[in-house]
Amino acid sequence: MTITLSVILGLLFVVTGMVKVVDRPESVKIRDHLGLPPELWRVIGSLEAAGGAGLLIGMAFPGLGAVAAIGLAALMCGAIISRLRVRDSVKMISVDAVVLALVGALAYLITTG
């Protein structure tokens, strides 16, 4: 289960992070909806991509995987707060909450070994 979650979440965050970094139009639309400045959006994307890579590398180095999962959980808390701030739909907030729960579960699985 740990390896499966690490691969799925690692790839998810690498892709979503890179989409933010390269300013894909669909990403810019979300950024503007959330009212975030372009510089911050690229920083968030870089952190997401780095965290995703950390999850993938963390399969060989569990300590790194745990730190990456905890960092991504913090990013997902920020995403939920951003969505609440603009009064996004329950559906959109729920998607982020599910990802947060999965990253939290992964951090738990890694640290309890």
C-alpha positions as CSV (number, residue, x, y, z in Angstrom):
1,M,0.0,0.0,0.0
2,T,2.8,2.4,0.8
3,I,4.5,1.9,-2.6
4,T,1.2,2.3,-4.4
5,L,0.3,5.5,-2.6
6,S,3.9,6.9,-3.1
7,V,3.8,6.3,-6.8
8,I,0.3,7.7,-7.4
9,L,0.7,10.7,-5.2
10,G,4.3,11.3,-6.3
11,L,3.3,11.4,-10.0
12,L,0.2,13.5,-9.2
13,F,2.2,16.2,-7.4
14,V,5.0,16.2,-10.0
15,V,2.5,16.8,-12.7
16,T,0.3,19.3,-10.9
17,G,3.4,21.2,-9.7
18,M,4.9,21.4,-13.2
19,V,1.6,22.6,-14.6
20,K,1.8,25.5,-12.2
21,V,5.5,26.2,-12.9
22,V,5.0,26.4,-16.7
23,D,1.8,28.5,-16.5
24,R,-0.5,26.1,-18.4
25,P,-3.7,28.0,-19.3
26,E,-5.9,25.8,-17.1
27,S,-3.6,26.3,-14.2
28,V,-3.6,30.1,-14.7
29,K,-7.4,30.1,-14.7
30,I,-7.4,28.4,-11.3
31,R,-4.6,30.7,-10.0
32,D,-6.7,33.7,-11.0
33,H,-9.8,32.3,-9.5
34,L,-8.0,31.8,-6.2
35,G,-6.6,35.3,-6.4
36,L,-2.9,34.2,-6.0
37,P,0.0,36.1,-7.5
38,P,2.0,34.4,-10.3
39,E,5.2,34.3,-8.3
40,L,3.5,32.5,-5.4
41,W,1.8,30.1,-7.8
42,R,5.1,29.1,-9.3
43,V,6.6,28.6,-5.8
44,I,3.6,26.4,-4.8
45,G,4.1,24.5,-8.1
46,S,7.9,24.0,-7.4
47,L,7.1,22.8,-3.9
48,E,4.5,20.4,-5.2
49,A,6.9,19.0,-7.8
50,A,9.7,18.7,-5.3
51,G,7.4,17.0,-2.8
52,G,6.2,14.6,-5.5
53,A,9.7,13.7,-6.4
54,G,10.4,13.3,-2.6
55,L,7.7,10.7,-2.4
56,L,9.1,8.8,-5.3
57,I,12.7,8.9,-4.1
58,G,11.3,8.3,-0.6
59,M,10.5,4.7,-1.6
60,A,14.3,4.1,-1.3
61,F,14.8,6.6,1.5
62,P,11.8,6.5,3.9
63,G,12.9,9.5,5.9
64,L,12.7,11.7,2.8
65,G,9.4,10.2,1.9
66,A,8.0,11.1,5.3
67,V,9.2,14.7,5.2
68,A,7.8,15.1,1.6
69,A,4.4,13.7,2.7
70,I,4.3,16.1,5.6
71,G,5.2,19.0,3.4
72,L,2.6,18.1,0.9
73,A,0.0,17.8,3.7
74,A,0.9,21.4,4.6
75,L,0.4,22.5,1.0
76,M,-2.9,20.8,0.8
77,C,-4.0,22.6,4.0
78,G,-3.2,25.8,2.2
79,A,-5.1,24.7,-0.9
80,I,-8.2,24.0,1.2
81,I,-7.9,27.4,3.0
82,S,-7.5,29.1,-0.4
83,R,-10.7,27.4,-1.7
84,L,-12.6,28.3,1.4
85,R,-11.5,31.9,1.1
86,V,-13.1,32.2,-2.4
87,R,-16.1,30.1,-1.3
88,D,-15.4,27.3,-3.8
89,S,-17.9,24.4,-4.0
90,V,-18.0,21.6,-1.5
91,K,-17.0,19.3,-4.4
92,M,-13.8,21.2,-5.1
93,I,-12.9,21.4,-1.4
94,S,-13.7,17.7,-1.0
95,V,-11.2,16.8,-3.7
96,D,-8.4,18.6,-1.9
97,A,-9.5,17.1,1.4
98,V,-9.3,13.6,0.0
99,V,-5.8,14.3,-1.3
100,L,-4.9,15.7,2.1
101,A,-6.2,12.5,3.7
102,L,-4.2,10.3,1.3
103,V,-1.0,12.3,1.9
104,G,-1.6,12.1,5.7
105,A,-2.2,8.4,5.4
106,L,1.0,8.0,3.5
107,A,3.0,9.9,6.1
108,Y,1.5,7.6,8.7
109,L,2.3,4.5,6.8
110,I,5.9,5.6,6.2
111,T,6.6,6.6,9.7
112,T,5.1,3.5,11.3
113,G,6.9,1.3,8.8
